[in-house]
Amino acid sequence: MLDLTSVDLLDAFTQELKLCKLKPDEHVVVLSEPTSRGDYVAAAFGAAKACGAHVIAATVPGGNPSPSDSTRTGAGPGLSAVLGDTAAQDLLKAADLVVDLTREGFIHAPLQQEIMRTGTRILFVCDAPDVLIRNLPKPEDKAEVLKGVNLLRSASVMRVTSESGTDLTVELPGSKPEFQVGFADDPGRWDHWPSTMVLCWPRFSEGRIVLSEGDILLPFKEYVRQPVTLEIAGGNIEKVSGGAEAHLLNTFFDDADDEWGRSLSHMGWGLMRTADWFATALYGKEELMGMDARAFAGNFLWSTGPHPVLERESYAHVDIAMRGCTVSVDDQEVVTAGRLVDF
């Protein structure tokens, strides 16, 4: 882990806001809650000023509606304080750029879509300082992720296989291919620093997913210790079998009591070559969102719960990052045995 100073953070946030194409005289809102990192608030504020922008730092009360936010990972409606405060909502809608430093943000929230429809772009930041700096995006990353998005848009089927036994077939028509690139440079754009990935929300998938030792379960931020087999039918998890992690997942889904908890949500592959697979093991759980695992170059990332294409709102959002998979789009391999393919 790097020994960083406030100057390092200011420099990184300034580079990041320039990637977001922040212009002089644009309006920036730095959104935080009481538990947000004060050094991030200061760095974002200073970076916006360095870019010549008008900036307001807004701190709102923390806390999300139940269930408890420890297992939500951004699913659901977002911060209660903003949901119930039209003045706060109007402030965010009036901004050109919102730097969201809250714990969970509004990642899957209808309100976030409403804010972005006004043209506001949103940058979500929630990882340790050296994770941000190590994974600072580059301008050319956008062309690479868009290449993957365009491939998904023109294809019919994605297939995911592995030596461990994964064999999943995914229908792509209507799956709303998207990306994260680590900066929000287009009007009405949300993005997450750090993140470089291609993803989509398929309507239908079928087959088997086998988690291997060392794959990562999020939000638990735990590595799989014994293989887990998940049988998928019609886009739903019909059966989970295996060791301790299989029991963990089954218990989580049962306790969530969420009708969409066992339904597959977004899936895709990571392209963040600077990501460290073992970062999840080297930091306290409160220090990380876990983007090293989610965006790791050559991973296969899939999730359960909320699904904007099928208009499913769910709190039972689990992300699972896998290594060693082969991902093909129609007949084109984009990942071979966990390694990115140049296509």
N, C-alpha and C positions, 0 to 999 in steps of 0.2 A: 504494500500500500504506500502511496506517495505521501511525502510530507508537504502539504499544500498550504499556501498562504492566501490571504484575502486578495492579494494582487493576482494570483493564479486564477482564482474564481472569477474575478472581474474580467480578466482577459478572456476566459473561456465563455462566459455569458455574452461578452461583446461579440466574439466571433459567431456565437450561436444566433444572436439577434440580427447580425448582418446576413447570415444564411436565411433568416426569415424575411429578408428584404425590408427590414425596418427603415423607413425613410425619415429625414428631418421633418418635424412638425406633425408626424403621425402621433396618435394617442395610444399610450400603453397603460394597461392596468396590471399591476403585480398583485395577484390574488393569493392570500394566505389565510391560515387559521392559526390559533395560538400555538399549536404544536409544530408548525412549519419551521424549517431551519432559518434562523435570523440571518445567517451569513448568505443564504441564497436570496432572501428578500433584498439585502443590501447590494449584492452583486447584480441582480436583475435590475434594480432601480438605477444603479450607477451605469450599467451597460446601456440602458435606454437613454439616459442623459448623454452618454458619450456618443450615441448615434444621433443626437439632436432632437430626440422625440420629447413630447410632453408625457409626463409619467405620474401616475397616482398609485400609491401602495394602499391596498384595501385589505384589512384584516376582518374576517367574519367569524362568528362563533363556530367552533368545530362540532362534529357529530352528524351522523346520518340516521335516517329512519331504521327501525329494526328490520331484519335481524342484525346482530352485532356486526360492526364494520370490520372486525378482525378476519372474517372469512369472505368479505365481499369482493375484494379486488376490483373495485370500480363498477360492479354491476349495480343496477338499480337507479334511483332517481337523483342521487347526489346529495350535496350538503343541505341539511334542513334549513339552515340560516338563509341560504340563497333562494331555496324553493318557496319560502314564505315571505320574501322581501322583494317587492316589485322594484324598489329603488335600486337594490343591488343588481337585479336583472337588467334594469335600464342602463346602469353603469357599464356592465359587460357588453351589452349590445351596442353601446356608443363607441366602444374602443375599436381601434384598428387591430390591435394585438393584445391578447390576454396571456400573461405568463402565469400559469396555474401551478402554484406551489403547495396546494392542499394535498392531504394524504391520499385521497381516493379520486378527487376530481369528479368529472361528470361523464366518464368514458362511455357508458352505455345509456346515458340519461336522455330522455326526450327533450329536456330543457337545453341541453347542449346543442342539439340540432336546431332548436329555435334561435339560439344566440348566433349560431354560425350562418343562418339564413339572412341575417342582417349584413353579412360580409366580414364579420369579426373572425380573425384567425386566432387559434388557441394553441399554445405550446404547453404541454404538460411535462413537469420535471419532478421526479421522485426517485432518486438513487443517490448513492454515496458520491462525494466529490471526485475521487479519482476514477470512479466508474464513468462519470460524465466526461471527464477530460480524456480518458483513454479511448472512449468511444465517440469523441466529437466527430460529427459527420462531415463529409466532403461534398462540394457541389455536384460532382459527377455521380454520386450515389443515386440521385433521382433518376437519371437516364437508365440505370441498371434495374431499379425496381419497376419502372414503367415498362421496361421490356418484358418482365415477367407478367405484369398485369395484362398487357396486350396479348401475350401468349394464352393466358387463361380465357380472355374474352373471345378468342377465336376458336377455342377447343371445345370438345364434347365431354371428355373423360379425363380425370386424374386418377392415377393408380399409385398406391403406396405399398411397397413390399420391404421385407427385411429377412435376414438369415434367421432371426428369432421366431419367425412365423407370421409376421404382419402381412396381411393381404387385403387391402381395402380398396374398393372401387367407388369413385365419387363422380356424380353427374354434375357437370359444370354449367349448363345453360341456366341462366337466371340467378347465378351465384354471386353477382355483384362483386367482381374482383376489385381489390383495393390494395393499398400499400401503406407502410409507415417508413419514413426516411430520416426522421430525427430533426426535421425543421418544418415550420409552417409558413410557406412563402406565397401561397395562393389565397385570394379572398375566400372566406368561408371554410378554411381548411383547419382541421385539428391534426396535431401530430405529437409525438412523444420523443423527447430526448432522454436517453439514447434508444434508437430503434432503427433497424433496417430490415424490412421483411415484406414478402408478398403474401396476401391472404385473400380468402373468399368465404362466402357463407352459402354452402351448397344446400339445396333443398332435399337431396337424397344421397345416402351413402349406404354401402352394404359390405360386409366381410368381417375381418378379424383384425384387431390391433393387439400386438403383444409387446408389453413394456419389458425392457431388459434392465438388468442391474446397472445403475448409474443414470438412468433417465430421471427427469426431475418433475415433481408434482408441485404445482403452484395453485393456490396461495400458501400451501403448507411449507414450501421451501425445503422439501425433503427429497433425498435421492432414493430411488427404488432399490431395495435390497434383495428382493426375490421376484422372479418373473410374474407378471400379471397378464392375464388374457381377458380381453373384452370382446364379446360377440356383438356385432352391429347389424341391425336389421331395420330398414326403412329410416335410417338416420338416427336411430335410438339405440342406446346400450341395453341389450336384452339380458346380458349375464356378465358378471365380473367374477373371475376365479383366480386363485393363486395364494400368495402368502400374506404377510402383514399389511402390505400396501393395498391389496385387494379388499381386505377387511376394512381398512381406513376409508377407501372410496365408497364402498357399499354403505358404511355407517354414515358418511357425510351426506350421501344422496338421500338416505332414509330420514336422517335428522332434519335435512333442509325442507322436507315435505313440500317440494316444488314440482309442479307437473312437468316442467321442462328441464329439470335437473339432470336427467339421464339422456337428454337429446343433444346431439352434436351441434356445435355452433360454428365458429370460424375455424379455418385450417389453412395451412400454407407452409412456406419454408423461409428460413432466415438467411440473410446475406451480410451480417455484421462481422466482418473478418477480424476485427479487433476484440471481439467478445471473448470472455474467459469462462469456460464451462464450469470451472470450479469456484467462481466468485460466490455462488450460493453457499458454499461451505466455509468461506473465509471471512464472512461478515455476520454481524448480528442480524436477526430476522427483521428488526425494525429499521435497519439501515438501508435495506434494498427493496425495490419493487420486483427485481428479478429479471431485468431486461437482458442481461448477459445470456441467460438461458433461453428466453423467449426469441431472441433475434440471432442466436448463434449461427454462424455461417454453415449451411448444410444440414441444419436440423429439420425435423418435421414437427411443427407445432399445431396442436389441435385443442379444441376446447368444448365445454358444454354450457348450456344455459341460454343467455340472451341471443336473439336471432332477428336482426332488423328486416331481413327479406321476408321471413315468415311472420313478422310482427309478434314475436314472443318476448315478453319482458320476464326476466328471471333473476333471482339473486344467487342461484347455485352455479356460479361461474368458476369453473376449474380450467386452468391451462396446463397442458402436459407437453413438455419438450422432450423429444426423442432424438437420439443419435443413431447413426448406422443405417438409416433407411434409404431406399431408392425411391425417388419421386419422379414419375413420368407424366407428361401432359400430352394426351393423345399418344403419339409414338416418340415424343421428344423427352429424353431424360434431362431434368434440370438439377437433380441431385443423384449421385451414384454412390451407394454405400456410405452416405454421410458426407460426401465431398461435392461441392458445387461444380456444376458443368457449365462451360462457356457455350451458349447457344445463340 
